[in-house]
Amino acid sequence: MTRHQPQHPTVQPGTSRDADAISPVRTDVLVIGAGMCGIYALYRLRELGFGTIVLEAGGDVGGTWYWNRYPGCRFDSESYSYGYSFSRELLEEWDWKEHFAPQTETLAYVRHVVEKFDLRRDMVFDCRVTDAIHDAKNDEWEVRTESGQVFRSTYLLTAVGMLSAPTLPRIEGRESFGGQAFHTYDWPEEKTGFAGERVGIIGTGATGVQLIPVVAAQAEALHVFQRRPNWCAPLHNSPISPEEMARIKTRYDEFFAQCRTTPGGFLHGPDRRKFREVPEAERLAFWEELYASPGFGVWIGNFAEVLTDPEVNAEYSAFIADKIRQRVSDPDLAEKLIPKDHGFGTRRVPLETGYYEAYNRPNVDLVDVSETPILRVTPKGIRTTAREYELDTLIYATGFDAITGAFDRINIIGRDGARLRDQWRDGPLTYLGVQSRGFPNLFMLAGPQGGSVSTNFPRGIEDIVDWVTGFLVRLRDRGIRRVEPREDAVAAWQKEVRDLYQMTLFRTAKSWFTGYNSNIEGRDGIRYLIYNGGAPRYRRRLEDAAEKGYEGFEMR
Ligand code: NA7
């Protein structure tokens, strides 16, 4: 993968570690992150006449699609519902090759967008932001980077990613391992195959579930260390022929309009029929159809009660459990792969390609670490309470400090010395998921409690970028120097976010949706990270606030 050099003409990154020795680069808006969100933000801000610089920790654009290079990484949303919708020309010229594009194709797409709109010249790469400090005297943000660069701007926009702070297990002896070990998010570029290797994978979330079948097909031996299984369902990916792509292009308006009506911003929305009014035979036929169909329909194209009514959820979970039993040859192993502690869809449903069949291979075994816990990593591999597993490669598919992790890793200091990390210690506090009180002119584009983190990401971020940039235009036009949310607006938003958690069964499961992470101290209780009201309702809340003169914000 080519790593690009920073091209911003005024910036000489890495020239000095002494921040005071160099004069800061000044601009109207600083955006942190050059993933899907930061890219669109730059496009829009430039169009609106704001001087903008994007600071990116990675060596190139792409965010999620830049870092996650593990084999098997791909969309779970239909490619043509994932691409940007803002440019007709872009839609016309880009041909998706698969219904659910692999990471390599998506990264090529993202790079194409950046080249097409000449966005790279306002981006600085290999530039990890360490500090963002509000300067009340000048109503500016001062941003410092790991290599000692200093930037100043009127507005600071975060596009830091919601799953961009990987977490490693707190297992003794990790450093002692003699083979190669890495987190899926930090996948080494040169690591492309596993022939002749003994591989261990810890974690069976969406990432592990994509990776495991690929490794299983190549490795001499694969040991999967599973703590709690997830409910997985088939992706049913397939190529897109040129003829089909031509037809898709004629339907983009329809597809994007459809995405605007569904809670998740996907093409799939809940079935409007009431579960109990549909005869059992018809329900079962419908579930068979969902299981055989591509994409997320099996989860979010279902009866709404599957995600709200424990009885219905239990019935559907039993239906999916039978599917797992049918696909795994060893009945005892099948039982280990069926979740017992949470119902279907209450955690993120990993979509898979041959995941369950991978366990039918003689070179693959499942180590149930809830039965035989991992004691330590040794120089040779992993020791559980049962035995030692010798490994050449150890892969941590152990997830992320989700949604707030990337914020916590930056020292963000607002008005009166308030530290965002401290303010959010017991969970994030925002208004509309866009701003936190005490942090004037800091806008979160994909922050906690906002809409984009719980939707088909590009659909959500196009909405929020349009809304935030529209707000900035108004601030500029009216000469407003400082904006932050009112205390009562934050409190009301907290109530709305918390109340919405009561409406779905997501609250009943420990997952990154509810802020659970066993690898971080104190992350065992629920954290209100996500707006569960669905994309249409979130969009209405944004529009409503804007129509009422940006109600809830204090402007000076
Ligand atoms: P996830 O979904 O958070 O999954 C992490 C997995 O790693 C999960 O199976 C965890 O088990 C397991 N894990 C984490 N820590 C440990 C330790 N210490 N020991 C054993 N097992 C552990 O992250 P993913 O990367 O798979 O997916 C993240 C999102 O990326 C995904 O939802 C998509 O939206 C894209 P647990 O279930 O906690 O018992």
Residues whose N, C-alpha, C, O or C-beta is under 5 A from the ligand:
A	BS01	NA7	L163 P169 R170 I202 G203 T204 G205 A206 T207 G208 F225 R227 R228 R348 A397 T398 G399 F400 W512
